[in-house]
Amino acid sequence: MALEHASSGQVIDVRRRDGDDLSQFSAIALAKTDELELIRMCMPKGKTMPEHHVLGEITLLCLQGQVAVDAHGREQLLGPGQMLYLHGGQAHALAAREDSLLLLTILMHKAGR
């Protein structure tokens, strides 16, 4: 069954829920349009995402836990309430130092822009 995405004007609660198991990886698209995607990610301690890139610009907001982000030749730690911006195409890798909850925003890249 496909997950319904949020609609314009709908309130989205991104905080940790009672049923959340942060020891299991999950990535849920909360909203998606032709220009924007919002993804709520649970990353368990020790989970890594190898170096990759996204064509569009991104922000990564740590809601809970701690995640190391390797980009621009250095590693930076994100803790609760901290956000990182990366321009489109920037290679980066992630490593959860603690069970973590993240909000990822992607501005979708369009050909010809």
N, C-alpha and C positions, 0 to 999 in steps of 0.2 A: 504494500500500500504506500503510495507517495505521500510525503509530508506536505501539508499545506503551508505555504509561505505566508508571512504577515502581509497585510494589505496596508495601503496608505492610511495613516491616522490611527492605526492599531498600536496599542501599548505592548511592548515586548519586555518580559522580565528575564534578564540575562543572569540574575544571581543564582547561586547554588540552590538546587531544589532538594527536598527530602530524599527523593529517589535517585539522585545523581550518585554514580559510583565513579569517583575520580581515579580509581585504580584501573579503569578500563578506558582505552582511547575511544573517543567519539568526535565526530565533526558533523554538525547539523546546520544546514543552510536555513537561517531564520527568515531572510528576505532575499529575493533575487529579481533584478530587472535587467534590461539590456545594458545598463550603465553601472550597476552597483550590486555587490553581493555581501551579505552579512552572515558570518559563520561563527557559531558558538562551539568552541573546542574544549574537550576534556583531555588532558595529557597526564598520564600517570608518571610518577617519579621514575626516572630512568628512560622514559620514552624519548626517542630522537626522531627527527625528520632530517634526512641527509640534505646536503646543499641542493637547492633548487631555485627557480625564479618564477615570477608571475609577470606577465606583460604589463598589467596595470599597476598603478600606485597602490600601496597597502598601508594600513595601520594595524598594529597588534596591541591590544589593551589587555593587561593582566588583571583579572578580577580576583583571583585567589592563587596562592602558591608562589612559585618562583621558576622562571624559565630563562635559560641562557640563549641569547640570539647572537649568532656569529654572522657578521656582515661588515662590509667595508674594511676587512682585514683585522677586525678585533671582535672580542666577545664582550657582550654587555648583559647584565642581569636585569630582568624585569620582575618587579614585585607588585603586590596589590596596588592598584591605582596608577600604575606607570604604563605609559604608552610609547611605542616606537613607530616612526614613519619610515618607509622605504620607497624610493622612487621606482617606477616601473622597470622591470628587467634586472633589478639588483639581486645578485645571488645572495642567498642566506640559508642558514641551517638553524634548527631549534633543538634544545635539549632540556627536558623538564628536570629541574633539581629537586622539586617537590611535586606532589599531586597538585595539578594546576587547572584552572579554568580561565579561558581566554576568549576574547571577542576579536575576530579578524574581520576587517573591512577591506574589500577589494574594489577599486574603481576599474571597471572592465575596459580593456584596451580595444579601441575600434580602429580598423584599417583606415588609413588616410588622415588620421589625426596627428 
